[in-house]
Amino acid sequence: MEKFVFRAADIEDCGLIRQLASSVWYHTYEGIHTQDQLEYMFEMMYNRESLKDCMEKGHRFYIGYTGNTPFGYFSIEQKESHLFYLQKLYVLPGNQGTGAGKFLFLSAISCIKKIHPEPCIFELNVNRQNKAIRFYERMGMKVVRESDDEIGAGFVMNNCFMQMSI
């Protein structure tokens, strides 16, 4: 039996994705953003309509499981014919350090290769203060640029963009 598996999510899974996000969101960004910014971003990205809209616009969401228990999720988006974007990759705190993140990351690459077997670029952004940068570097990604982006309500994201060829 495999330790981890994943499956494609659909609109019916928006509630589960939101539930998983609520369990990991504050843990991930505590100390990086203010409470007000955390709440603003969470509601902006994880309300049912926002998730549904993302799915309808082509974001592919996947949920990771260990046994019958969900432990995390990821989503990918094809930006251009040869450019794919990792929109989200989150693992519940209790599953971090178990290989679950690496499993989801490699699963995202596998999903992209099924869609686009030719070489392409895989990109993501992560807050410059997020310890996940080291994880993505271990996975083979390199920092290619940085930006400070306004996201509304006076809040700014300090992003680090990372890429790799797959």
N, C-alpha and C positions, 0 to 999 in steps of 0.2 A: 504494500500500500504506500502511495506517495505521501510524504509529510504535508505538502502544500499542493493545492489545486486552485484553479481560477475558472471563472465563467464570465461570459459576456452579460452585462446588465442591460436592462431596458427601462422604459419609463415607469414600470411598476416597481422598480427598485429604488426610485428616488428617495423614499422614506428610509430605506436601509442605508443608503449612501449618506444621507443627512445624519442618521443616528451614528454611524461610524465616524463621520467627520466631527460630530459634537464630542466624541470620546477622545479624539486625538488633537483637535484644533488648539485648545488652550494650552495643552501640554507642549505642543510644538512651538508655539509663538510666545509663550510667557517669557517676559524679560526682553523681548525683541520689540513688541508693539504695546501701546497702552491698551487698557481694558476697553476703552471706547472704540479704538481702531479694530481690535479683535472682534468685538460684537458687530461693528459695521461690516467688516469684510465677511464674517461668517454668514450674516443674513443676506448680503449681496450675492454670495457665491453658492450658498447651500439651501436657499428657499426652493420649494418644489418647482415653481415656475422657472427659476433660473436653471436648475438642473435639466428640466424638460426641454427648455430652449436650447441649451448646449447640445443635448442629444439630437434634437431635430436639426441642428446646424452641422452635424457630422462628428461631434466628439463621441468617441467610442469609450464607454466605461466598462470596467471589469472589476469583479469582486474576488478577492482571495479568501480561501478557506483552509482551515486545518480541521479535518473531519467535517462535521456539519456546521462548524462555528466560523463565521466570517472574522477575518483578522485585519483586513485592509482593502484598499482599492487603488486603482490607477485609471487614468484616462489619457487617450492619445487623440491627436487631431492632425489630419493631413492639411498642411498650410499651402503647399505647392506640390507639384508632381514629384519632386525629389526631396521635400522637406517635411518632416514629421515633428510634432511638438508633444512633449510629455506635459500635459496640462496639470495633472495631479498624480501624486504617489504618496500615500499615507499608510502607515502601519500602526495599529493600536499599541500604546505604550507597553503593555504586557507581552507583546510579541516582538518587540524590537530586540535586536541582538541574537535572534534565533535563525537568521538566514531568510526571514520572511521578506524583508525589503529587497534583498538581492533576487529572490525568486520573482517578486513582482516586476522589478526592473528588467530582468531577462525575459520575462513573459511579455512585457511591453515590446521589446525588440522582436520577439517571436511573432507577435501579432502584426507588427509593421512589415516584417519580411513576408508574411502571407499576403498582405495587401500589395506590397511593392518589392518583388524579389531582387530587383537590381540595386546596386549601391545607392545609398541616399544619406541624408544628414538627419541626425536625431538631435533635437535641441530642447532645452528647458530653461526656466528661470527659477532662481531661488534667492531668498533674501540674503544679502551679503553677511549677515550675522548668524545665519542658520547653520548649525553644525552639520546639516545634511550635505553641505558642499564637500566635506571630506569623503562622505559616502559616495557621492557621484564621481569624485576624482578616482576613488578606488575602482569604480565601475568602468573607468576609462574616459570619462568626459573631461574636457578642458574648458577653462574660462576663456570666453572670446570677447566679451564686452560687459560694461556695467552701465546702469542708467537709474535715474531717480524719476519715478513715474507717479503723477497724481492719479488717485483712484476715486476721487470724489470726497465730499464732506470735509475737505481740507486735509485729507490724509495722503501720505506719500509712501510708496514702496521703494526701497533701496535694493534694486535687483542686480543680480549677477547672472549673466547668460552663459550657459555651458552648452557645448556641442561635442558630438563625436560622429564619425562616419561609420555606417553599418552596411 
